[in-house]
Structure formats: C-alpha cells, structure tokens
C-alpha cells in the first residue's frame, strides 16, 4: 500500500486502473488496497477523470488533511525533527540541542515533547527515527554504538511508541539517508549506494528500492575499511587506519590542527578554507575524496549500482566529489561505471528525514495490512 501512496503522490498514477498497470497486479487487488487507504483517511477520491472509451475513472489523491508523519534525525549534539505530509514531503523542520551522553530516557523525552508540539494536533500516523550508530531494526534498539554511552540495547522504538501511541520505525541514519535519496531519485526500482560524509562517515545500500541490511544489519558500513597508506591512526572500533580516520570531517579538523591551524574547530571551517583556495585544506579535502573513492571502488565493482550519492557536509565540496569520481572511475571495471552516476544527493540535509518518513510509512503499511 505504501507504493500506492507513493505513485499517487508522485503523480505517476491517478486511478485504480493506472495503479494496476504500474504495479502489475490484478485490478481487484488494487481496489481492495485502495479501499483500505480510503477507509483509513490516507487517500481521497477527487472526482472523475477523462474517459478513454469506457466508464470515467475515479481520480485518487493523497488526503491533504489525512494527518502527518514525523521524523527524527538524532545526532551527537543536535536533533533535526521533521513533519511530513502523507506523501512523505517535508512540511516543517525544527532543530534542537541534545546530548546523547545524557542517556536515552532523558534525550528521548525531550525529543518526544518536540514531536508532540510539531504534530500540532493533527492526526499522527507514524514516526521514523534515525540513530548515529548500528541499529537492530527488529527491536528498534541501538547495537554496539561507539559514541552513545548508555544506549546499547535500549529499545528506542518501544520507548517512543509507548509515549506517542503510534508505530515507530528505527534505523541507522546512513541507511535512512540512502532510502530517502533513492526513493526521491528512483522510487522503488534500481540500486544505489549513499555515503553520508560529514564529521563521521557512514553509508547505506539500496537494492530494488529497499534497504539492504545484511545478516547482522552491518551491510554497507565502509566506515571501518582499512585504507592503504593511512598510517596507524587509532579508530573508535579498536583497529587502526580505518576510512573514518582519514576521510571524515573530524579527521580533516585533526590534520589541520596538527599542521598548526588551531583556529580550525569544525568540518565547516575546513571546507570554508578549501573554498577560499587554502592549499593545505584543499589538498586534505581532495585526499579525503580519494580515500573514499578507494573504499568505494571495491563496492562498486562487486555491487554494480546505478548510482553513488553523497550527502553530509563534505558533499558540498566539488573538489571532494571530483576526487571520489576520479578514484572510482580509475579503479573500477569499465562495465561497472558505464552508466554509473556519482553526485551530491538532491535531498541534501533532509536526506535522513525523508528516509525516516518513508520507513515510517512502510512500517505503517505493514501494521495496517496486519490489521
């Protein structure tokens, strides 16, 4: 049913007949699913469409007053909270300060207060949450995070569900960025990789429009790929020379400060210097892109995706993206890159929010079908 909502929201289908054609399923099955969405107040009939030789079809649209979906992008120092229409489009975004070291209960209570306020009294259907660490999606809990003391094993989804009394879907933030960008670009078809390159590095894999998580929900995590020539810089995972130690925003800040630039405190500072043609910052940004391209080249050769999307603060740097492209195209088999797109994500800073909303709607579909 989520696909029905999505096709109608994107304007790719306007009637039951067009939905049946797009989805390749029987009109009777489409009719039953559409009726469920109509009964739930998620769709509306909006008059008759143009006739093509038979009875005029009933035009369908996403119900403008049918309620909202809320999303959460939870970071180490702040959270971004979005309100979405039932089509998944962002209506409003609010940013709030958080400190994950305060622990899950205190942090999530503050987030829940903002969620309730942002819903604004409208019917809330579901919530999607992105967390900055590995997630057990079956339980909605954090699994062995490196920067979330007190959170391991805590069931984030259950906690928020009991407070808000709606379905809550939880996943890793990089997976959600990948889902949000892929659905915006390809809908439910195609394969892609999205890399979140900011203070830290994360990535997600989409296969045929859905997140591929692997056996232990670790699929796509290139963060801890060992990079040749990276040295023996310790990583939070306990190994040395991982991608994150040489290609993340935090690593760029560290390297600038090691070179005497004590005025540099954030990834944005480094990127600003690179935009102003500072030779050291520009070299470091390009080198980080090359390292990321090295890690991605094996993945592209093996997976053969349609696209690699880059999001996070580093994706705003064209020298960074150019270096990633150069290394991937150089290192991969020509067939693997024949139609490959490597570009900045169109969803930008909202990629995780879009993905969280779409995961929430997918989750809503399952619960309604089960009902």
N, C-alpha and C positions, 0 to 999 in steps of 0.2 A: 504493500500500500504506500510505502514511502516513495517508491518510484512513480506512482500515480500522482502524488502531490508534487513531486519534482518536475515531472513532464508538464503538468498544467502550469506550475509556477514559472517555468522557463518558456512557456508559450509554444512548446513543441507538440502539444496535443490540446484540443479544446472540447472533445466529445468522447463518449464511450467507444464509438467506432474507431476514432483515431488512436485512443489508448490501446485498444485490442491490436491494432496494426503495429504500433511501436513495440509493444511488449510481446507480441507473438503468442498470445493466449486467447482462449475462447471468449467471445463477447459475453456469454453468460457469466463466466468467472469475473470478468471486468465489472459487469453490472453488480454482482454481489459485493465486490470490494468497494466500488464507488458508493453503493448504498450505505455501507458501514461508515465511510468517511462523511457522508451526508448526515447520517444519524448522530455522529459524534460532533457535528458542527465544524468540521475541518474544511469541507467543501460546500459550495452553494451552486444551485442551478441559476443561470443568468439569462433566461430567455431562450429563443430558438435561433439556431444557426442557419446558414444558407443550405438550401436543398440541392442535392446532386442527383436528382431523379427519383428520390424516394421520400420518406417522411422526414421532415426537418429535424435535425438532431438538437438535443438539449445541450446548450453551451454550459461548460463547467468552469468554475473559478475557485481559487483558494479563498476561503471566507475571510474578508478583511477584519471582521470583528470576532473571529473564532478563537482568539486567545493568543498567547505568546509562548515562546521557548526562551529559556535563559541559558547563558553560557558563562564559564569561568576559566580564565587563563591565570593559573596560580603560579607566581614566580617567587624567587627568594626574598625580594624586598617589596614587591607590589603585586597586586592582582588587577586584571582587567576583566570587567564583568559586562556582558552584552545582553541586550534584549533583542529578540528576533521575531519577525512575523512567521507564520506557519510555512512560508516559502523558504525560510532559512536566511532571508536577508536581514542585515543588521539595521535596527532602528535607532539604537542608542548605545553608547559605550561609556562606562564610568571606570575610573582608575582609583584604587585605594591602596594605602600603605599597609603592608603586612610584614610580619617577621616569623618565618617558619620555625625559628628556634623557640617561639612561644608554645609550640606543641599543637597538635591537631585540633583539640577541642576548642581552645581559645581562638585559634585562627579561623576555624570554620564557623563558629558562632558569629564572628564579625562579618564574614562573607555572607552568611545566611541573612543577616539583618539587611545588608545592601540588596541582596536578591529580592527579598520581600518588598523593599521600597521600590526597586526598579520595575517590578511587575505592575505596580501602580493600580492594584485592584483588578486587573484583567485576569481572565482565566489562565492559569499556568498549567501547561500540559506536561512539560518535562524539563530537566536540567542536564547539561553536559559539562563535564569538568576535565580540564587538562592539568596534569601534575608534572613537575620538573624532575621526574625520576621514573624508574621501572614500575609498571602497574600490573597487578593481577586483575585482568578485566572481569573475571568470573566473580570475584568478591568485591571489586572496586576498592582494593587496598593497595598501599604502597609496598613494593617488594625490593628490599635491599637498596634503598636510596643512599647516595653518598653525601648529600648535603641537606638531609631532612631529619635531624636528630629527634627521636621520639615518635616518628611517624611509621616506622616499619610495622606492617601487619595491621595498622589501623584502617578500619573499613570506612573510607571516606563516603562512598556511595550510600551505605546504610545509614550513616550519621545524618547526612543531608536529607535522605528520603524520609526519615522519621521526623525531622524538623519541618520539612516543606510539604510532606504528604503527596509527592508526585514521583514518577520514575526518575532516577538519577543514573546517568551513564558516565563512567570514568575511564580515562585512558592517559597514556603518556602524551605530553604536549607535542612532541615531534610527530607522533602518529596522527594527531588531530590536525596539525598544520598540513601534513601530507593529504589527509582526507579532504580538508577544506579546499585546498588548492586544486586537487584533482577533480573534485566534483564541479568546481567552477569552470574548469578547462575542458573536461572530457565527459562529465556526467557519470554514467555507470559503465562506461567502456574504457578500454585502454589500460596501459600500465605506466606507472611513473615512480620516481624517487623524489622526495622533497627533503632538502637539507636545511635545518634551522641553524644558521651560523651567526651567533651573537657572542655574548660573554662566554657561553659554552657552545658545544657542537652536538647536534642530535639529528636523527634522520628517520624517515618512515617510508615504507614501501606500500604501494597500492597495486593490487592485481585485479583487473577487471572491475575497477571502481570500488573495491573494498580493501580495508587494511589487511595486510598480510603480517601476522604477528609471530609465526613460527611456533615451535614446540613449547618454548618457555617464555613467550612474549618478548624475545630479545632480537627478533628479525629486524634488520635494517640498522642496527646500532653500530655505526662505523666509528663512533667516538673513541674507542679503545683499540683501533687498528694501529699496529706498530708501523712507524714511518722511518724508512731508511734515512740515515744521516741526521736524525732528530736529536741524537745525543742520549744522555741518560737522565733526562728530567723526570722526576717522580710524578706520577699521576695519582689522582684520588682513588683509582681502582687498585692501587698497590703495585702496578707494573711501571715501567719507565718507557719514555719515548712514544707515548700514545699520540694520536692525531690531535686530541684536545690540548696537549701541552705545547703544540707548535702552530696550530691553525685557528684557535679560538680567540675571541676578543680579549679575554683575560691574559692569554699568553702574549698577545701583542703589547698590552699595557706593561706586563712584566719585562719584556725585552726592551721597550723604550726606556723604562726606568733603569734597567741595567746599563743603558748607554748614557746615563746621566740626565735624562729628561724627567726630573722629579715633578714637573708641572703636569705630567700626564697621569690622569686618575681613572679614566673610563675608556671603553671602546670608542665612544663618540669622539673623544679627544684625539685618538689615533687617526680615525677616519677623517676628521677635520683637517689635521695636519697633512694627510695624504692628498686631500682635495686641493690643498694650498701648495702642492708640489714639494713638500718637505721630503728630501731624498731618502732619509732613513725610514720614515713612516711609509712612504710609497714602496720601498723595497720590501719592508716587512709584510705589507698587505699583499703584494704580489706573491711573495714566497708562501704566505699562508694559503693563497688560492692554489698554488702549485701543489702544496702538500695535500690539500683537499682533493684536487684532481687526481693525484696519485692513488689516494684511498678509493675514490670513486671508479677509477678505470677498471679495476678487477670486478667490481659490482656490475658495471655497465656491460662488460664482456660476457659475464655469466648470465645476467638477467635480461639484457636487451630491451630496455624500456623505451617507450615513445618519447619520454621527456625527463629531464632533471630540472627541478625547480629549486631556487634558492630563496630562502626567507631569513628573517632575522636582520640585525643591524648591519652585518657585513655585506648583505646582498645589495645595499645601496651604493656600494663601491664598484664602479665599472672595471677598474684595474683588477679587483678581486675576481669578478665574474670572468673577465677575459683570461686570467691565469688558469682558472678552473677549466674553461673550454679548451685552452691550448693544450693542457696536460692530458685531458681525456681524449681529445681527438688524436693526439700524438701516440698515446699508449694503447688505444683500442683497435680492434679489427675493423676495417672499413665497413663491413656489413652491420656491425653493432652501432655505428654512428651515421649510417647512410641517411636516416631521417630523424636523427636524434635532435631534440631541442634542449638547449641549456640556457636558462634565462631566469630573471628575477620573477618571483611569484606575483601574480596580479592582485592577490588578496592582501599583500603587504603585511602590515602589523596586525591585521584582523584574521590572518590565516587560522590561528588556533581557535578563535571564537567561531568562525564559520564551521570548522571541523567539529567542534564540540556541539554546536547546534544540530549539525547533520547526524552526528552519532546519537544525540538525544532523540531526534525524530525517528531514526532507525530503531532505537530502543522502544519508543512509543508504539511503533508499528507491531513489534513482537508482542507487547503486553496486550494491545487491543485485539490482535488475532487470537491470542490465547484465551481472551475473554469470550 
